[in-house]
Amino acid sequence: MIIGGSSSQKLAANIAHEMDDVLCPIETRKFPDGERYLRIKGDVEDDVVVVQSTGYPQDENLMELFLILKTLREMDITNIRTVIPYFGYGRQEKSFNKGEAVSARVVCQLIEFAGASSVYSMNLHEQGICDLFNIPAYNLSAMPAIADYVKNNVEDPVIIAPDKGALGFAQEIAQILNCESDYLEKIRLSPENVETKPKNLDVDGRDAVIIDDIISTGGTIVNACGILTEHHASKIIVGCVHPVLVGDALLKIFSAGADDVVGTNTLKSEVSNVSVASLVADALKMDNNLG
């Protein structure tokens, strides 16, 4: 049985379809003062999958997730697999300065306390988040789904990471597609002059696909589009797992020269055209088989 929270109802429905499972309806609304009301409707089976992304508005989506999990526990449901496609408050999994809140640890503890039996997420911002749980936690990769989109929409692509930190994503997709990958590297020519360019490949006349895990303000991607335009890329396609897209980020990316922008449906946005439903369903099915 699949339960979709407010932020992920379409994705939950797609996962249910992939697993040939049923959706359990919920009722949720706000009281006039902003507090949430939630009711799980219908007969609930003992093995439940809850799907709820915790992107903006993070606090509301997290509170709804806690209410769903705790209500299921109070209904004596013992196996509650929890799919959090986008993990909010995941940027800080350790304290760098005295007095800093380790937000990821707090959220992990609250998810456990509320009743999750296991957690599945997609391309966590920090892999170490899995280690903050005392229950099984899995960091799935959306790169195969993005690779499939690239395969069907781009001829002879070169996969570009906007910086060295994203190179692993570019390499993963390039390996799937059997194509080349590279990253943009800053080269200091003098104390005042820095040049950024692809480290190894010539993108002149080629279709370049920029890959990153999260696009938030779009600054990194705008910079990458400008560099690839300067190096005469024939076409620039931007892909990401989590299209956060704060403010006018999408407008800035297109203005910088992108021909297309695509994200997955871990978050709802106007570019969320790649579904991770089959990837999540496969992971859940594998867990069923192991169990």
Contacts in CASP RR format, 6 or more apart in sequence:
PFRMAT RR
TARGET T0000
AUTHOR 0000-0000-0000
METHOD contacts of the structure
MODEL  1
MIIGGSSSQKLAANIAHEMDDVLCPIETRKFPDGERYLRIKGDVEDDVVV
VQSTGYPQDENLMELFLILKTLREMDITNIRTVIPYFGYGRQEKSFNKGE
AVSARVVCQLIEFAGASSVYSMNLHEQGICDLFNIPAYNLSAMPAIADYV
KNNVEDPVIIAPDKGALGFAQEIAQILNCESDYLEKIRLSPENVETKPKN
LDVDGRDAVIIDDIISTGGTIVNACGILTEHHASKIIVGCVHPVLVGDAL
LKIFSAGADDVVGTNTLKSEVSNVSVASLVADALKMDNNLG
1 21 0 8 1.000
1 22 0 8 1.000
1 23 0 8 1.000
1 24 0 8 1.000
1 44 0 8 1.000
1 45 0 8 1.000
1 47 0 8 1.000
1 48 0 8 1.000
1 49 0 8 1.000
2 12 0 8 1.000
2 13 0 8 1.000
2 15 0 8 1.000
2 16 0 8 1.000
2 19 0 8 1.000
2 21 0 8 1.000
2 22 0 8 1.000
2 23 0 8 1.000
2 24 0 8 1.000
2 48 0 8 1.000
2 49 0 8 1.000
2 51 0 8 1.000
3 12 0 8 1.000
3 23 0 8 1.000
3 24 0 8 1.000
3 26 0 8 1.000
3 40 0 8 1.000
3 48 0 8 1.000
3 49 0 8 1.000
3 50 0 8 1.000
3 51 0 8 1.000
3 68 0 8 1.000
3 72 0 8 1.000
4 11 0 8 1.000
4 12 0 8 1.000
4 13 0 8 1.000
4 23 0 8 1.000
4 26 0 8 1.000
4 50 0 8 1.000
4 51 0 8 1.000
4 52 0 8 1.000
5 12 0 8 1.000
5 26 0 8 1.000
5 28 0 8 1.000
5 50 0 8 1.000
5 51 0 8 1.000
5 52 0 8 1.000
5 64 0 8 1.000
5 65 0 8 1.000
5 68 0 8 1.000
6 28 0 8 1.000
6 52 0 8 1.000
6 61 0 8 1.000
6 64 0 8 1.000
7 52 0 8 1.000
7 53 0 8 1.000
7 54 0 8 1.000
7 55 0 8 1.000
7 61 0 8 1.000
7 64 0 8 1.000
7 267 0 8 1.000
7 268 0 8 1.000
8 51 0 8 1.000
8 52 0 8 1.000
8 53 0 8 1.000
8 83 0 8 1.000
8 85 0 8 1.000
10 265 0 8 1.000
10 268 0 8 1.000
11 51 0 8 1.000
11 53 0 8 1.000
11 85 0 8 1.000
11 265 0 8 1.000
11 266 0 8 1.000
11 275 0 8 1.000
11 276 0 8 1.000
11 277 0 8 1.000
11 280 0 8 1.000
12 23 0 8 1.000
12 51 0 8 1.000
13 23 0 8 1.000
14 265 0 8 1.000
14 275 0 8 1.000
14 277 0 8 1.000
15 21 0 8 1.000
15 49 0 8 1.000
15 51 0 8 1.000
15 83 0 8 1.000
15 277 0 8 1.000
15 280 0 8 1.000
15 281 0 8 1.000
15 284 0 8 1.000
16 22 0 8 1.000
16 23 0 8 1.000
17 277 0 8 1.000
18 277 0 8 1.000
18 278 0 8 1.000
18 280 0 8 1.000
18 281 0 8 1.000
19 281 0 8 1.000
19 284 0 8 1.000
19 285 0 8 1.000
21 49 0 8 1.000
24 40 0 8 1.000
24 41 0 8 1.000
24 42 0 8 1.000
24 44 0 8 1.000
24 48 0 8 1.000
25 41 0 8 1.000
25 42 0 8 1.000
26 38 0 8 1.000
26 39 0 8 1.000
26 40 0 8 1.000
26 41 0 8 1.000
26 68 0 8 1.000
27 37 0 8 1.000
27 38 0 8 1.000
27 39 0 8 1.000
27 41 0 8 1.000
28 36 0 8 1.000
28 37 0 8 1.000
28 38 0 8 1.000
28 39 0 8 1.000
28 64 0 8 1.000
29 36 0 8 1.000
29 37 0 8 1.000
30 36 0 8 1.000
30 37 0 8 1.000
31 37 0 8 1.000
36 60 0 8 1.000
36 63 0 8 1.000
36 64 0 8 1.000
36 67 0 8 1.000
38 64 0 8 1.000
38 67 0 8 1.000
38 68 0 8 1.000
38 71 0 8 1.000
40 68 0 8 1.000
40 71 0 8 1.000
40 72 0 8 1.000
40 75 0 8 1.000
44 72 0 8 1.000
44 75 0 8 1.000
44 77 0 8 1.000
45 77 0 8 1.000
46 77 0 8 1.000
46 78 0 8 1.000
46 79 0 8 1.000
47 79 0 8 1.000
47 81 0 8 1.000
48 72 0 8 1.000
48 77 0 8 1.000
48 79 0 8 1.000
48 80 0 8 1.000
48 81 0 8 1.000
49 81 0 8 1.000
49 82 0 8 1.000
49 83 0 8 1.000
49 284 0 8 1.000
50 65 0 8 1.000
50 68 0 8 1.000
50 69 0 8 1.000
50 72 0 8 1.000
50 80 0 8 1.000
50 81 0 8 1.000
50 82 0 8 1.000
50 83 0 8 1.000
50 116 0 8 1.000
51 83 0 8 1.000
51 85 0 8 1.000
51 280 0 8 1.000
52 61 0 8 1.000
52 64 0 8 1.000
52 65 0 8 1.000
52 68 0 8 1.000
52 82 0 8 1.000
52 83 0 8 1.000
52 84 0 8 1.000
53 61 0 8 1.000
53 84 0 8 1.000
53 85 0 8 1.000
53 86 0 8 1.000
53 266 0 8 1.000
53 267 0 8 1.000
54 61 0 8 1.000
54 62 0 8 1.000
54 65 0 8 1.000
54 84 0 8 1.000
54 86 0 8 1.000
54 87 0 8 1.000
54 88 0 8 1.000
54 89 0 8 1.000
54 107 0 8 1.000
55 61 0 8 1.000
55 86 0 8 1.000
55 88 0 8 1.000
55 244 0 8 1.000
55 267 0 8 1.000
56 244 0 8 1.000
58 88 0 8 1.000
58 89 0 8 1.000
62 88 0 8 1.000
62 89 0 8 1.000
62 107 0 8 1.000
62 110 0 8 1.000
65 82 0 8 1.000
65 84 0 8 1.000
65 111 0 8 1.000
65 114 0 8 1.000
66 110 0 8 1.000
66 111 0 8 1.000
66 114 0 8 1.000
69 80 0 8 1.000
69 82 0 8 1.000
69 111 0 8 1.000
69 114 0 8 1.000
69 115 0 8 1.000
69 116 0 8 1.000
70 114 0 8 1.000
70 115 0 8 1.000
72 80 0 8 1.000
72 115 0 8 1.000
73 80 0 8 1.000
73 114 0 8 1.000
73 115 0 8 1.000
78 117 0 8 1.000
79 117 0 8 1.000
80 115 0 8 1.000
80 116 0 8 1.000
80 117 0 8 1.000
81 116 0 8 1.000
81 117 0 8 1.000
81 118 0 8 1.000
81 119 0 8 1.000
81 120 0 8 1.000
81 284 0 8 1.000
81 287 0 8 1.000
82 111 0 8 1.000
82 116 0 8 1.000
82 117 0 8 1.000
82 118 0 8 1.000
82 119 0 8 1.000
82 120 0 8 1.000
83 119 0 8 1.000
83 120 0 8 1.000
83 121 0 8 1.000
83 280 0 8 1.000
83 284 0 8 1.000
84 111 0 8 1.000
84 119 0 8 1.000
84 120 0 8 1.000
84 121 0 8 1.000
85 121 0 8 1.000
85 122 0 8 1.000
85 264 0 8 1.000
85 265 0 8 1.000
85 266 0 8 1.000
85 267 0 8 1.000
85 276 0 8 1.000
85 280 0 8 1.000
86 121 0 8 1.000
86 122 0 8 1.000
86 242 0 8 1.000
86 266 0 8 1.000
86 267 0 8 1.000
87 104 0 8 1.000
87 107 0 8 1.000
87 121 0 8 1.000
87 124 0 8 1.000
87 125 0 8 1.000
87 129 0 8 1.000
88 107 0 8 1.000
89 103 0 8 1.000
89 104 0 8 1.000
89 106 0 8 1.000
89 107 0 8 1.000
90 103 0 8 1.000
90 104 0 8 1.000
90 107 0 8 1.000
90 124 0 8 1.000
90 125 0 8 1.000
90 126 0 8 1.000
90 129 0 8 1.000
91 103 0 8 1.000
91 104 0 8 1.000
91 125 0 8 1.000
91 126 0 8 1.000
92 100 0 8 1.000
92 101 0 8 1.000
92 102 0 8 1.000
92 103 0 8 1.000
92 104 0 8 1.000
93 102 0 8 1.000
93 104 0 8 1.000
93 105 0 8 1.000
93 126 0 8 1.000
93 128 0 8 1.000
93 129 0 8 1.000
93 132 0 8 1.000
94 102 0 8 1.000
95 101 0 8 1.000
95 102 0 8 1.000
104 126 0 8 1.000
104 129 0 8 1.000
104 132 0 8 1.000
105 132 0 8 1.000
108 129 0 8 1.000
108 132 0 8 1.000
108 133 0 8 1.000
108 137 0 8 1.000
109 132 0 8 1.000
111 119 0 8 1.000
111 133 0 8 1.000
112 133 0 8 1.000
112 134 0 8 1.000
112 135 0 8 1.000
116 135 0 8 1.000
117 135 0 8 1.000
117 136 0 8 1.000
118 135 0 8 1.000
118 136 0 8 1.000
118 137 0 8 1.000
118 138 0 8 1.000
118 287 0 8 1.000
119 133 0 8 1.000
119 135 0 8 1.000
119 136 0 8 1.000
119 137 0 8 1.000
119 138 0 8 1.000
120 137 0 8 1.000
120 138 0 8 1.000
120 140 0 8 1.000
120 280 0 8 1.000
120 283 0 8 1.000
120 284 0 8 1.000
121 129 0 8 1.000
121 137 0 8 1.000
121 138 0 8 1.000
121 139 0 8 1.000
121 140 0 8 1.000
122 139 0 8 1.000
122 140 0 8 1.000
122 141 0 8 1.000
122 142 0 8 1.000
122 241 0 8 1.000
122 242 0 8 1.000
122 264 0 8 1.000
122 266 0 8 1.000
122 276 0 8 1.000
122 279 0 8 1.000
122 280 0 8 1.000
123 139 0 8 1.000
123 140 0 8 1.000
123 141 0 8 1.000
123 142 0 8 1.000
123 143 0 8 1.000
123 169 0 8 1.000
123 213 0 8 1.000
123 241 0 8 1.000
123 242 0 8 1.000
124 130 0 8 1.000
124 139 0 8 1.000
125 213 0 8 1.000
125 214 0 8 1.000
127 139 0 8 1.000
129 137 0 8 1.000
129 139 0 8 1.000
130 137 0 8 1.000
130 138 0 8 1.000
130 139 0 8 1.000
138 283 0 8 1.000
140 276 0 8 1.000
140 279 0 8 1.000
140 280 0 8 1.000
140 283 0 8 1.000
141 172 0 8 1.000
141 279 0 8 1.000
142 241 0 8 1.000
142 264 0 8 1.000
142 266 0 8 1.000
142 274 0 8 1.000
142 276 0 8 1.000
142 279 0 8 1.000
143 169 0 8 1.000
143 172 0 8 1.000
143 173 0 8 1.000
143 176 0 8 1.000
143 211 0 8 1.000
143 241 0 8 1.000
144 176 0 8 1.000
144 279 0 8 1.000
145 264 0 8 1.000
145 274 0 8 1.000
145 275 0 8 1.000
145 276 0 8 1.000
145 278 0 8 1.000
145 279 0 8 1.000
146 173 0 8 1.000
146 211 0 8 1.000
146 239 0 8 1.000
146 241 0 8 1.000
146 262 0 8 1.000
146 263 0 8 1.000
146 264 0 8 1.000
146 274 0 8 1.000
147 172 0 8 1.000
147 173 0 8 1.000
147 176 0 8 1.000
147 177 0 8 1.000
148 274 0 8 1.000
149 262 0 8 1.000
149 273 0 8 1.000
149 274 0 8 1.000
150 157 0 8 1.000
150 159 0 8 1.000
150 173 0 8 1.000
150 177 0 8 1.000
150 209 0 8 1.000
150 237 0 8 1.000
151 177 0 8 1.000
153 237 0 8 1.000
153 260 0 8 1.000
154 207 0 8 1.000
154 209 0 8 1.000
154 235 0 8 1.000
154 237 0 8 1.000
155 207 0 8 1.000
156 179 0 8 1.000
156 206 0 8 1.000
156 207 0 8 1.000
157 177 0 8 1.000
157 179 0 8 1.000
157 206 0 8 1.000
157 207 0 8 1.000
157 208 0 8 1.000
157 209 0 8 1.000
157 237 0 8 1.000
158 179 0 8 1.000
158 180 0 8 1.000
158 181 0 8 1.000
158 182 0 8 1.000
158 201 0 8 1.000
158 203 0 8 1.000
158 206 0 8 1.000
158 207 0 8 1.000
158 208 0 8 1.000
158 209 0 8 1.000
159 170 0 8 1.000
159 171 0 8 1.000
159 173 0 8 1.000
159 174 0 8 1.000
159 177 0 8 1.000
159 179 0 8 1.000
159 180 0 8 1.000
159 181 0 8 1.000
159 182 0 8 1.000
159 209 0 8 1.000
159 211 0 8 1.000
160 170 0 8 1.000
160 181 0 8 1.000
160 182 0 8 1.000
160 183 0 8 1.000
160 184 0 8 1.000
160 198 0 8 1.000
160 203 0 8 1.000
160 208 0 8 1.000
160 209 0 8 1.000
160 210 0 8 1.000
160 211 0 8 1.000
160 224 0 8 1.000
160 228 0 8 1.000
161 167 0 8 1.000
161 168 0 8 1.000
161 169 0 8 1.000
161 170 0 8 1.000
161 181 0 8 1.000
161 182 0 8 1.000
161 183 0 8 1.000
161 184 0 8 1.000
161 210 0 8 1.000
161 211 0 8 1.000
161 212 0 8 1.000
162 183 0 8 1.000
162 184 0 8 1.000
162 210 0 8 1.000
162 212 0 8 1.000
162 220 0 8 1.000
162 221 0 8 1.000
162 223 0 8 1.000
162 224 0 8 1.000
163 183 0 8 1.000
163 184 0 8 1.000
163 220 0 8 1.000
164 183 0 8 1.000
164 185 0 8 1.000
165 183 0 8 1.000
166 183 0 8 1.000
166 211 0 8 1.000
166 212 0 8 1.000
166 213 0 8 1.000
167 181 0 8 1.000
167 183 0 8 1.000
169 211 0 8 1.000
169 212 0 8 1.000
169 213 0 8 1.000
170 181 0 8 1.000
170 182 0 8 1.000
170 183 0 8 1.000
170 211 0 8 1.000
171 181 0 8 1.000
173 181 0 8 1.000
173 209 0 8 1.000
173 211 0 8 1.000
174 180 0 8 1.000
174 181 0 8 1.000
180 201 0 8 1.000
182 198 0 8 1.000
182 199 0 8 1.000
182 200 0 8 1.000
182 201 0 8 1.000
183 198 0 8 1.000
183 199 0 8 1.000
184 196 0 8 1.000
184 197 0 8 1.000
184 198 0 8 1.000
184 199 0 8 1.000
184 224 0 8 1.000
184 227 0 8 1.000
185 196 0 8 1.000
185 197 0 8 1.000
185 198 0 8 1.000
185 199 0 8 1.000
186 194 0 8 1.000
186 195 0 8 1.000
186 196 0 8 1.000
187 194 0 8 1.000
187 195 0 8 1.000
187 196 0 8 1.000
187 197 0 8 1.000
188 194 0 8 1.000
189 195 0 8 1.000
196 223 0 8 1.000
196 227 0 8 1.000
197 227 0 8 1.000
197 231 0 8 1.000
198 227 0 8 1.000
198 228 0 8 1.000
198 231 0 8 1.000
202 231 0 8 1.000
203 228 0 8 1.000
203 231 0 8 1.000
203 232 0 8 1.000
203 233 0 8 1.000
204 231 0 8 1.000
204 232 0 8 1.000
204 233 0 8 1.000
205 232 0 8 1.000
205 233 0 8 1.000
205 234 0 8 1.000
206 233 0 8 1.000
206 234 0 8 1.000
207 233 0 8 1.000
207 234 0 8 1.000
207 235 0 8 1.000
207 237 0 8 1.000
208 228 0 8 1.000
208 233 0 8 1.000
208 234 0 8 1.000
208 235 0 8 1.000
208 236 0 8 1.000
208 237 0 8 1.000
209 237 0 8 1.000
209 238 0 8 1.000
209 239 0 8 1.000
210 221 0 8 1.000
210 224 0 8 1.000
210 225 0 8 1.000
210 228 0 8 1.000
210 236 0 8 1.000
210 237 0 8 1.000
210 238 0 8 1.000
210 239 0 8 1.000
210 258 0 8 1.000
211 239 0 8 1.000
211 240 0 8 1.000
212 220 0 8 1.000
212 221 0 8 1.000
212 239 0 8 1.000
212 240 0 8 1.000
213 240 0 8 1.000
213 241 0 8 1.000
213 242 0 8 1.000
214 240 0 8 1.000
214 241 0 8 1.000
214 242 0 8 1.000
214 244 0 8 1.000
215 221 0 8 1.000
215 238 0 8 1.000
215 239 0 8 1.000
215 240 0 8 1.000
215 242 0 8 1.000
215 243 0 8 1.000
215 244 0 8 1.000
215 245 0 8 1.000
215 249 0 8 1.000
215 253 0 8 1.000
215 261 0 8 1.000
216 244 0 8 1.000
216 245 0 8 1.000
216 246 0 8 1.000
216 249 0 8 1.000
217 246 0 8 1.000
217 247 0 8 1.000
217 249 0 8 1.000
218 245 0 8 1.000
218 246 0 8 1.000
218 249 0 8 1.000
218 252 0 8 1.000
218 253 0 8 1.000
219 249 0 8 1.000
219 252 0 8 1.000
221 238 0 8 1.000
221 253 0 8 1.000
221 256 0 8 1.000
221 258 0 8 1.000
222 252 0 8 1.000
222 253 0 8 1.000
222 255 0 8 1.000
222 256 0 8 1.000
223 256 0 8 1.000
225 236 0 8 1.000
225 238 0 8 1.000
225 253 0 8 1.000
225 256 0 8 1.000
225 257 0 8 1.000
225 258 0 8 1.000
226 256 0 8 1.000
226 257 0 8 1.000
228 236 0 8 1.000
229 236 0 8 1.000
229 256 0 8 1.000
229 257 0 8 1.000
235 259 0 8 1.000
236 257 0 8 1.000
236 258 0 8 1.000
236 259 0 8 1.000
237 258 0 8 1.000
237 259 0 8 1.000
237 260 0 8 1.000
237 261 0 8 1.000
237 262 0 8 1.000
238 253 0 8 1.000
238 258 0 8 1.000
238 260 0 8 1.000
238 261 0 8 1.000
238 262 0 8 1.000
239 261 0 8 1.000
239 262 0 8 1.000
239 263 0 8 1.000
240 262 0 8 1.000
240 263 0 8 1.000
240 264 0 8 1.000
241 263 0 8 1.000
241 264 0 8 1.000
241 266 0 8 1.000
242 263 0 8 1.000
242 264 0 8 1.000
242 266 0 8 1.000
242 267 0 8 1.000
243 261 0 8 1.000
243 263 0 8 1.000
243 264 0 8 1.000
243 267 0 8 1.000
243 269 0 8 1.000
243 271 0 8 1.000
243 272 0 8 1.000
244 267 0 8 1.000
245 269 0 8 1.000
245 271 0 8 1.000
250 261 0 8 1.000
250 270 0 8 1.000
250 271 0 8 1.000
253 261 0 8 1.000
254 261 0 8 1.000
261 271 0 8 1.000
262 271 0 8 1.000
262 273 0 8 1.000
262 274 0 8 1.000
263 269 0 8 1.000
263 271 0 8 1.000
263 272 0 8 1.000
263 273 0 8 1.000
263 274 0 8 1.000
264 272 0 8 1.000
264 274 0 8 1.000
264 275 0 8 1.000
264 276 0 8 1.000
265 272 0 8 1.000
265 273 0 8 1.000
265 274 0 8 1.000
265 275 0 8 1.000
265 276 0 8 1.000
265 277 0 8 1.000
266 272 0 8 1.000
266 276 0 8 1.000
END
